[in-house]
Amino acid sequence: MPREITAFSNPLIKRVRNLRDKKHRREEGLFLAEGLRILTEALEAGRIPDYLFYARDMATHSLVHDLIDATEAAGGEAIETNADILSKLSGKDNPGAVVGVYPEFTVALSDLDRSAAPIWLVAERLRDPGNLGTILRTADAIGAGGLILVDDCVDPFSVEAVRASMGALFTVPVARANWAEFATWLRAGPGQLVGLSLDTEVDYQAARYEAPTFLLTGNEAQGMPDFMAAACDITVKIPMLGKADSLNAAIATAVMAYEVLNQRRRG
Amino acid sequence: MPREITAFSNPLIKRVRNLRDKKHRREEGLFLAEGLRILTEALEAGRIPDYLFYARDMATHSLVHDLIDATEAAGGEAIETNADILSKLSGKDNPGAVVGVYPEFTVALSDLDRSAAPIWLVAERLRDPGNLGTILRTADAIGAGGLILVDDCVDPFSVEAVRASMGALFTVPVARANWAEFATWLRAGPGQLVGLSLDTEVDYQAARYEAPTFLLTGNEAQGMPDFMAAACDITVKIPMLGKADSLNAAIATAVMAYEVLNQRRRG
C-alpha cells in the first residue's frame, strides 16, 4: 500500500531533491528521472526505481499503475504525492506525473561487445548535459552499440542529461574511461576510429566507414586534442557553408552517425 | 569615455537584467547577448549593441576594444563593470567577458527572397529555446536562406536561444508568421515544402529535393498537425532503428538539411 507524502520537510523529499547535485548522486549511487514517457521506457528496459513518486490524480492512469506495480513487486516504494512536491523534485514548473529514483548503473569498457553493433559513439570531455542526453537519444535511433565517454565528461546521470535522452539513458550502454584505457581497449580488437575535426580536408561523405565504426566527437569549445586526432584512423569534416566554423556537438555527431548508417543501408 | 557601474542597485543593471523576461523584451524592444564570440559575430554582421558591458580586466583585449569602439561610434554606450555584475546579467556563474543589449530585429515574410538560397528551414510551434538556437546555428552551417517560425514558437530573442545559436541569430534571417500567412506566401512562388514526419513510408534519402526546398519541422512533443502534413508536397521520415520513436527536433532538422545539401553537392 503506497504511503503518501505531501510535506516539503519530509526527510525523503529532501534526500531525493539533493540528487539534483552530483555530489549527492555519487554518495547515494542514485539518480532522478521524471516523466511518464521516460519512466515507461526505463521499465521496458527492465529498470525499476527504488522510489516512485506519482501525482495522486494520476494513480489510475494505466502506465502509472504499471509503474507502481513493478516498483512494489521489486521491493521499491511507491509514494503518492502532489504537484508541488513533484515540481520541487523535478525542478520544473510543470512537472510530469511521475518522478523515479534509480540506482546508478555503469558498463565497464571490457564488458562492451564491439561485434554487437556496427556503430559506436565516443565523446571526449563533453561539457553540456543536454548534448550528452541528445547524443544518447541519437545513439538509440541509429542502433549504436553504446556511448563511450572519454576523460572528464559531464555526468550522464544529471537531471538535464536524463531528460534530454528521453529515456535512451536506460537503453543505450554508457561506458566511461580515460583516453589511455579507451585507446588500449579499442586497439585490442577490430574497429575504425573516425574523428570529427575542423582541421582536415576529408569530406565526411568521401570516407568509407568500416564496422565497427567508432565515431569520436571532441569537446564543444575546443574539439579534440591533436594527439587524439592523430590516433584516429581517419579524421573527417562536415561541410560548413556559413559564417560560423562549427556545428553544435550533438548535431555534428548525428549528421556523421547518419552518414555511417546511410552507407551501410546502401550496402 | 566609458562609465563604470559596479552596483547591483544601479537602475540600468536592473533594467538590463529584466530583459531575461519576455515581457520586458517586448516592452523595450531589446534583448541580451553574451560572450566575446557571439558579440564579435554580431559586429561582423553589422549589429551593434545599444549598451555594451565589459569586464574591466578585459578592456585591453583587441576584440573587446573593437566592440567598445564600434558601440561608441554608433552612439551606444560602453560600460565597464565586474564579473559579479556580468554574472548577474548573463545568469551564468562563469560569465563571458562581455554582455550586449541589442535592439530586436525581425524580417517580414514578404521581405524574404526565396531565390537567394536553395534551402530554407521552417519550424512550427517549436517550444524549446535551445532547439531554436541550435536550428539557427545549423541554418547558418548549411547556407540556409533563413528560418521561418510558424504559429506559436518560443521567442528567438530569449537568452537561451541566442546562446545556443552561437551568433547565428545575428546572421540568419528569422521571420515569424502564422500558418495561413506562411502557406499563402509559399504558394505564391516556387518552392517544395518537405515535412518531417513519423507517419510516412518515404525514406528521407529516397525523395528528390528541388530548390528552393522548405524543410518543415513540427512541434517537439506532437509533431506537425495532419493538415500541415497534408499541405506538404512530400513528407519524409528518417530511419529509426532503436526503441524510441523520434529524434530531438533540432537533430532531425539537421540530418534532413544535410541530406538536401548533400543531394545538391552531388549535382
Interface residues (C-beta under 8 A of the other chain):
Chain A: E41 E44 A45 G130 T134 R137 T138 A139 D140 A141 I142 G143 A164 M166 G167 A168 T171 V172 Q205 I238 P239 M240 L241 G242 K243 A244 L247 N248 A250 I251 A254 V255 Y258 L261 N262 R265
Chain B: E41 E44 A45 G130 T134 R137 T138 A139 D140 A141 I142 G143 A164 M166 G167 A168 T171 V172 Q205 I238 P239 M240 L241 G242 K243 A244 L247 N248 A250 I251 A254 V255 Y258 L261 N262 R265
